[in-house]
């Protein structure tokens, strides 16, 4: 039996302020974490559970709980530290963050530390420190594509349901093709890595043809069924379906998660599926390859075995890929899907609200 925890009472006004700190993009990460700790403790969640949910230690939870009980909201703010006083005020920091998030320079598509420094009158190093503190990187950009599938919501719920609540006496397989895998041979031998020196290779290469990997990832175990073919047609897809049929125990149904590629919907494929009623097809929404777990496995395959390889023929490339599949199947690790369909749809809703002219 440990010591009784001090009673933690949060007023509605304090709760509103804490939620603002926890959710406001411009809040310091440390302050946002402390606000989340207090909010969870106020709901009666034990310190150990709060620590596990937020990824901190139990003493950390106890510290900020006690500070709030003793000093209220002021107890969550860092005390002044010794040393020279700050020359950059909170208002200046807030203006930098607001301009970074809401404005663009007239002569460029994004801010640099120099252009922001010139605009705000602060030094370049100060701008750099502020951006690092709030994890702002205006020079970086990532791509996205919203699905225009009219059945997007139902397809997301269907596939996520398969991942999180798979049916009994069935195997869920994520199927796709990694097409146009090039057998590239470097024109000179690689220079191996040494102390203080990275591995080096020539920038040019010789092409020795392409191959296509057909793969089916077992969502439950992480094991992969793979087969390489030189062409990428419905004929090869049907042949791969036969490989899957022979690899899955006859007593199990087979649920296939596949995309909308035309070779998956030809009359030949439909006839084969009609003759094999234990196969059930679940099509992903358009522009939503992220929901197919085999795409994550393709990324791992590329990074670990293909990208830095040098292959003198397509046969050599195929052998390397199939050897990797055999090796990974010896100690498989599944990709665990954790986000529910409702969470995905809520994330997309918020994204749409942030997109300029999303109403059009």
C-alpha positions as CSV (number, residue, x, y, z in Angstrom):
1,X,0.0,0.0,0.0
2,X,1.5,3.3,-1.1
3,X,0.9,6.8,0.3
4,X,-2.6,8.2,-0.6
5,X,-2.5,10.5,-3.6
6,X,-3.4,14.2,-2.9
7,X,-6.8,15.1,-4.1
8,X,-6.7,16.7,-7.5
9,X,-9.5,19.1,-8.3
10,X,-9.7,20.9,-11.7
11,X,-12.2,23.7,-12.2
12,X,-13.9,24.2,-15.5
13,X,-11.8,27.3,-16.2
14,X,-8.6,25.3,-15.5
15,X,-9.8,22.4,-17.6
16,X,-10.4,24.7,-20.5
17,X,-7.0,26.3,-20.2
18,X,-5.3,22.8,-19.9
19,X,-7.1,21.6,-23.0
20,X,-5.9,24.7,-24.9
21,X,-2.3,24.0,-23.8
22,X,-2.6,20.3,-24.8
23,X,-4.1,21.0,-28.3
24,X,-2.7,24.4,-29.4
25,X,-0.1,23.8,-32.1
26,X,2.0,26.7,-30.7
27,X,2.3,25.3,-27.2
28,X,5.7,24.1,-26.1
29,X,5.8,20.3,-26.1
30,X,6.8,20.0,-22.5
31,X,3.9,22.2,-21.4
32,X,1.4,20.3,-23.6
33,X,2.6,17.0,-22.0
34,X,2.1,18.3,-18.5
35,X,-1.4,19.5,-19.4
36,X,-2.2,16.0,-20.7
37,X,-0.9,14.4,-17.5
38,X,-3.1,16.6,-15.3
39,X,-6.2,16.1,-17.5
40,X,-5.9,12.3,-17.3
41,X,-5.2,12.4,-13.5
42,X,-8.3,14.6,-13.1
43,X,-10.4,11.8,-14.8
44,X,-9.3,9.4,-12.1
45,X,-6.8,7.5,-14.2
46,X,-4.1,5.9,-11.9
47,X,-0.6,7.4,-12.2
48,X,0.8,4.1,-13.6
49,X,-1.8,4.0,-16.4
50,X,-1.2,7.7,-17.2
51,X,2.6,7.0,-17.5
52,X,2.0,4.1,-19.8
53,X,-0.4,6.0,-22.1
54,X,1.8,9.1,-22.4
55,X,5.2,7.2,-22.5
56,X,6.7,8.8,-19.4
57,X,7.8,7.5,-16.1
58,X,5.6,7.2,-13.0
59,X,7.7,9.7,-11.0
60,X,7.2,12.3,-13.8
61,X,3.4,11.9,-13.5
62,X,3.6,12.2,-9.7
63,X,5.8,15.3,-9.9
64,X,3.4,17.3,-12.1
65,X,0.3,16.0,-10.3
66,X,1.8,17.4,-7.0
67,X,2.9,20.7,-8.6
68,X,-0.6,21.2,-9.9
69,X,-2.2,20.4,-6.6
70,X,0.1,22.8,-4.8
71,X,0.3,25.7,-7.3
72,X,-2.4,25.2,-9.9
73,X,-1.7,26.2,-13.5
74,X,1.4,28.2,-12.4
75,X,2.9,24.9,-11.1
76,X,3.1,23.6,-14.7
77,X,5.2,26.5,-16.0
78,X,8.9,26.2,-15.8
79,X,10.5,28.4,-13.1
80,X,12.9,31.1,-14.3
81,X,16.3,29.6,-14.8
82,X,19.6,31.2,-13.7
83,X,21.7,33.1,-16.3
84,X,21.3,36.0,-18.6
85,X,17.7,37.2,-19.0
86,X,15.9,36.2,-22.2
87,X,16.2,38.7,-25.1
88,X,13.4,37.2,-27.2
89,X,9.9,37.6,-25.7
90,X,7.0,35.1,-25.9
91,X,5.2,37.6,-28.2
92,X,8.1,37.6,-30.7
93,X,8.2,33.8,-30.6
94,X,4.4,33.6,-31.2
95,X,4.7,36.1,-34.2
96,X,7.4,33.9,-35.8
97,X,5.3,30.8,-35.4
98,X,2.2,32.5,-36.7
99,X,4.0,33.8,-39.8
100,X,5.6,30.5,-40.4
101,X,2.3,28.7,-40.3
102,X,0.0,31.3,-41.9
103,X,2.0,33.4,-44.3
104,X,4.4,33.0,-47.3
105,X,7.1,35.4,-48.4
106,X,6.3,37.4,-51.5
107,X,9.3,36.2,-53.5
108,X,9.3,32.5,-52.6
109,X,7.1,29.5,-51.9
110,X,8.3,29.0,-48.3
111,X,10.3,30.7,-45.6
112,X,14.0,30.3,-45.0
113,X,15.7,31.2,-41.7
114,X,17.3,34.2,-43.5
115,X,14.0,35.5,-45.0
116,X,12.1,35.1,-41.7
117,X,14.9,36.8,-39.8
118,X,14.8,39.7,-42.2
119,X,11.0,39.9,-41.8
120,X,10.9,39.8,-38.0
121,X,14.1,41.6,-37.2
122,X,15.5,38.6,-35.2
123,X,18.7,36.8,-36.0
124,X,18.9,33.7,-38.2
125,X,20.1,31.6,-35.3
126,X,17.1,32.7,-33.2
127,X,14.7,31.7,-36.0
128,X,16.5,28.3,-36.3
129,X,16.2,27.7,-32.6
130,X,12.5,28.6,-32.6
131,X,11.7,26.3,-35.5
132,X,13.6,23.4,-33.9
133,X,11.8,23.9,-30.6
134,X,8.4,23.7,-32.4
135,X,9.5,21.1,-35.0
136,X,8.8,23.5,-37.9
137,X,10.5,22.6,-41.2
138,X,9.2,24.9,-44.0
139,X,11.8,23.5,-46.5
140,X,10.2,20.1,-46.3
141,X,7.1,19.0,-48.2
142,X,5.3,15.6,-48.4
143,X,2.7,14.4,-50.9
144,X,-0.8,13.3,-50.4
145,X,-3.9,12.4,-52.5
146,X,-7.4,12.3,-51.2
147,X,-9.5,9.5,-52.5
148,X,-12.4,10.3,-54.8
149,X,-14.0,6.9,-54.3
150,X,-17.7,7.2,-53.6
151,X,-17.5,4.1,-51.4
152,X,-14.5,5.3,-49.5
153,X,-16.0,5.2,-46.0
154,X,-17.5,1.7,-46.4
155,X,-14.3,0.4,-47.9
156,X,-12.2,1.8,-45.0
157,X,-14.5,0.3,-42.4
158,X,-14.4,-3.0,-44.2
159,X,-10.6,-3.3,-44.5
160,X,-9.8,-1.9,-41.1
161,X,-12.4,-4.3,-39.7
162,X,-10.5,-7.2,-41.3
163,X,-7.2,-6.0,-39.7
164,X,-8.5,-5.4,-36.2
165,X,-11.2,-8.1,-36.0
166,X,-10.3,-10.8,-38.5
167,X,-13.0,-13.4,-39.2
168,X,-12.8,-16.9,-37.7
169,X,-11.4,-19.8,-39.7
170,X,-10.0,-17.4,-42.3
171,X,-6.7,-15.8,-43.5
172,X,-6.5,-12.2,-44.4
173,X,-3.9,-11.6,-47.2
174,X,-2.8,-8.2,-48.4
175,X,-2.0,-8.7,-52.1
176,X,-0.2,-6.4,-54.6
177,X,2.4,-6.4,-57.3
178,X,5.8,-4.6,-57.1
179,X,6.2,-4.0,-60.8
180,X,9.1,-2.8,-62.9
181,X,11.8,-3.9,-60.5
182,X,15.0,-3.1,-62.4
183,X,18.0,-5.3,-62.3
184,X,20.7,-2.6,-62.1
185,X,24.4,-3.4,-62.1
186,X,26.9,-0.8,-61.0
187,X,29.6,-0.1,-63.6
188,X,32.4,-0.6,-61.0
189,X,32.7,-2.6,-57.8
190,X,31.5,-1.1,-54.6
191,X,34.0,0.5,-52.2
192,X,33.2,-1.0,-48.8
193,X,32.5,1.0,-45.7
194,X,35.4,1.9,-43.4
195,X,36.0,3.8,-40.2
196,X,35.0,7.4,-40.9
197,X,34.0,6.5,-44.5
198,X,30.6,5.5,-45.9
199,X,30.1,2.8,-48.5
200,X,30.6,4.2,-52.0
201,X,29.3,3.2,-55.4
202,X,29.3,4.6,-58.9
203,X,26.4,6.9,-59.9
204,X,25.9,5.1,-63.2
205,X,24.7,1.5,-63.9
206,X,23.8,-1.0,-66.6
207,X,20.2,-2.1,-67.0
208,X,19.5,-5.8,-67.2
209,X,15.8,-5.9,-67.6
210,X,12.8,-5.9,-65.2
211,X,10.7,-8.3,-63.2
212,X,7.5,-8.1,-61.2
213,X,7.1,-9.4,-57.7
214,X,3.6,-10.7,-56.8
215,X,3.3,-10.8,-53.0
216,X,0.6,-11.7,-50.4
217,X,1.2,-10.7,-46.8
218,X,-0.5,-12.6,-44.0
219,X,-1.9,-9.7,-41.9
220,X,-1.9,-11.9,-38.8
221,X,1.6,-13.4,-38.9
222,X,3.6,-11.3,-41.2
223,X,4.5,-14.3,-43.4
224,X,4.7,-13.5,-47.2
225,X,3.8,-15.6,-50.2
226,X,5.9,-14.3,-53.1
227,X,6.4,-15.1,-56.8
228,X,8.3,-13.3,-59.5
229,X,7.0,-13.1,-63.1
230,X,8.6,-11.3,-66.1
231,X,5.2,-9.9,-67.2
232,X,2.4,-8.1,-65.4
233,X,-0.9,-9.2,-66.8
234,X,-4.2,-10.8,-65.6
235,X,-2.7,-14.2,-66.7
236,X,0.1,-13.8,-64.1
237,X,-2.3,-12.7,-61.5
238,X,-4.4,-15.8,-61.9
239,X,-1.3,-17.9,-61.7
240,X,-0.4,-16.2,-58.5
241,X,-3.9,-16.8,-57.1
242,X,-3.3,-20.5,-57.8
243,X,-0.1,-20.2,-55.7
244,X,-2.1,-18.7,-52.9
245,X,-4.8,-21.3,-53.2
246,X,-2.1,-24.1,-52.8
247,X,-0.4,-22.3,-49.9
248,X,-3.4,-21.7,-47.7
249,X,-4.9,-24.7,-45.8
250,X,-8.1,-25.9,-47.5
251,X,-10.2,-25.4,-44.3
252,X,-9.6,-21.7,-44.2
253,X,-11.4,-18.9,-46.1
254,X,-9.2,-16.4,-47.9
255,X,-9.9,-12.7,-47.7
256,X,-7.8,-10.7,-50.2
257,X,-7.1,-7.0,-49.8
258,X,-6.2,-5.7,-53.2
259,X,-6.2,-2.4,-55.1
260,X,-8.3,-1.4,-58.2
261,X,-5.7,-2.2,-60.8
262,X,-7.3,-3.3,-64.1
263,X,-5.6,-6.8,-64.0
264,X,-7.5,-7.6,-60.8
265,X,-10.9,-7.2,-62.4
266,X,-10.7,-8.9,-65.8
267,X,-13.2,-11.6,-66.8
268,X,-10.5,-14.3,-66.4
269,X,-9.9,-13.2,-62.8
270,X,-13.7,-13.0,-62.1
271,X,-14.2,-16.5,-63.5
272,X,-11.4,-17.9,-61.4
273,X,-12.8,-16.3,-58.2
274,X,-16.3,-17.6,-59.0
275,X,-14.9,-21.1,-59.2
276,X,-13.2,-20.7,-55.8
277,X,-15.9,-19.5,-53.4
278,X,-13.6,-19.5,-50.4
279,X,-11.8,-16.4,-51.8
280,X,-13.4,-13.1,-50.8
281,X,-12.0,-9.9,-52.4
282,X,-11.9,-6.5,-50.6
283,X,-10.9,-3.6,-52.9
284,X,-9.1,-0.7,-51.4
285,X,-10.4,2.8,-52.1
286,X,-8.8,4.7,-55.0
287,X,-5.6,6.5,-54.2
288,X,-5.4,4.7,-50.9
289,X,-2.5,2.3,-51.1
290,X,-1.6,3.2,-47.5
291,X,-4.3,1.0,-46.3
292,X,-2.8,-2.1,-47.9
293,X,-0.2,-3.5,-45.4
294,X,1.8,-5.2,-48.1
295,X,2.9,-1.7,-49.3
296,X,4.8,-1.3,-46.0
297,X,6.5,-4.7,-46.6
298,X,7.5,-3.6,-50.1
299,X,9.2,-0.5,-48.6
300,X,11.1,-2.7,-46.2
301,X,12.2,-5.0,-49.0
302,X,13.4,-2.1,-51.1
303,X,15.4,-0.5,-48.3
304,X,17.0,-3.7,-47.0
305,X,17.6,-5.8,-50.2
306,X,17.0,-4.0,-53.5
307,X,18.0,-0.3,-53.5
308,X,21.7,-0.8,-52.6
309,X,22.1,-4.1,-54.5
310,X,23.9,-4.6,-57.8
311,X,22.4,-7.3,-60.0
312,X,23.9,-8.7,-63.2
313,X,20.6,-10.2,-64.4
314,X,16.9,-10.3,-63.7
315,X,17.4,-13.9,-62.5
316,X,19.9,-12.7,-59.9
317,X,17.5,-10.0,-58.7
318,X,14.7,-12.5,-58.5
319,X,16.9,-14.9,-56.5
320,X,17.8,-12.1,-54.1
321,X,14.2,-11.2,-53.5
322,X,13.0,-14.7,-53.0
323,X,15.9,-15.4,-50.6
324,X,14.8,-12.3,-48.6
325,X,11.3,-13.6,-48.5
326,X,12.5,-17.0,-47.2
327,X,14.7,-15.3,-44.6
328,X,11.9,-13.0,-43.3
329,X,9.5,-15.9,-43.1
330,X,11.8,-17.7,-40.7
331,X,11.1,-15.0,-38.1
332,X,8.1,-13.1,-39.4
333,X,6.9,-9.9,-37.7
334,X,3.4,-8.6,-38.5
335,X,2.5,-5.0,-39.1
336,X,0.0,-4.3,-36.4
337,X,-2.8,-2.0,-37.4
338,X,-3.8,0.3,-34.5
339,X,-5.9,3.1,-35.8
340,X,-9.7,2.6,-36.0
341,X,-11.8,3.5,-39.0
342,X,-13.4,6.3,-37.0
343,X,-10.0,7.8,-36.1
344,X,-8.9,7.6,-39.8
345,X,-12.1,9.4,-41.0
346,X,-11.7,12.0,-38.3
347,X,-8.1,12.7,-39.4
348,X,-9.2,13.1,-43.0
349,X,-12.0,15.4,-41.9
350,X,-9.6,17.7,-40.1
351,X,-7.2,17.5,-43.2
352,X,-10.1,18.6,-45.5
353,X,-10.8,21.6,-43.2
354,X,-7.2,22.7,-43.5
355,X,-7.0,22.4,-47.2
356,X,-7.4,25.7,-49.1
357,X,-10.6,26.0,-51.0
358,X,-11.6,22.5,-50.0
359,X,-15.2,23.4,-50.5
360,X,-14.6,23.7,-54.2
